[in-house]
């Protein structure tokens, strides 16, 4: 169909990226999807790490909000010290479960 729609009062255009979980769905305009992929991935890695520490019995206080020291300790966070990595278009598609609709 490739036509804009409105869902719950939000405009969704062909090529937009939809990301959902049990808490809801967000619409990411295609024009900014690559721009926010890096910080989105870093945030996801950070939250998974913090959740692991809290589930391991550490108190929330001191872990969240994360200090620079805590950010630097996140395993798998690209770039040492909590830095960001460049995400390829292929990885972006994987992160957002984004299917190509004929144009990129």
N, C-alpha and C positions, 0 to 999 in steps of 0.2 A: 504494500500500500504506500509506504514512504510518505505519509502525510502527518502533520503535527496533530497531537491530541492534547487534551487537558485531563489530568488525573488528580483528583482531590484539590483542584484549584491551581495545579502546577502545570505549566506548559512543558510538553515533552516533544522534542523535534527528532526527526530521523537522524540517526548517528549519535544521539546523546547516549551516555553511559548510565545504566541503572545499577545501583549497588544496594543490595538488601540483606538484612539479617532478621533475627527474631524481634528486633526493636523497631524495624521500619525500613523504608526505602528512601534513598536519595537519588536525585537526578543530577548528573554532572554534565554540563554542556560540553559537547565534543571539542569545542575550541579551547577548553582549558584542561581537558583530561590528562594530557601529557604533562602539563605544568604541575598538576597536583599529585601525580603518581608518586614521585619521590617522597614528598613529605607524608603522603598517606601511608606508604609502605613503612617508613620510619616510625610513624605513630603506631601502626599495628604491631610492629616488633616491640616497641617500648611497652605498650599495654600488655602484651603477652608475657613479657619479662616481669613486669610489676605484679601481674596476677599470680605468676609462679611463686614469687617471693612471699606474697601475702598468704597464698594457700599453704606455703611451707611454714607458716607460723609467725612470720615477722609482722610487727604491728604496722598498721596503715600509716600512722604518724611517722614521718621520716622517710617513707618510701614515696608517698604521694602527697603533694605534687613532687615529682622527681627533682632531686638536686642535680647539679652538674656532675657530681661524683656518681650518682646513680645512673644518669644518662650515659656516662662514659663506660659503665660496667655492662651495658646491654650486649650480650653475645649475639652475633649475627647482624648487628646493626652496622651497615656498611660504613666504612671509614672509621678509623679509630676515634675514640672519644665521642661517640654518638653522632658522627657526621652523616651525610647523606650520600647515596649512590645514584648514579645515572641509570635510569631504567629504560631498557630498549622497548620499542613498540610491541614486540612479541611478548615481553614480560608484562607490559601494561595490559595487553589483552588478557593474559593469564590472571593478573591481579584482579581485574574488573570482570573477568569472565565475559569479555567483550567479543562478540562475533562480528566479523567484517560483513558489511552490507553492500559490498560492491565498490565502495570507494573508501579511501583512507584519509 
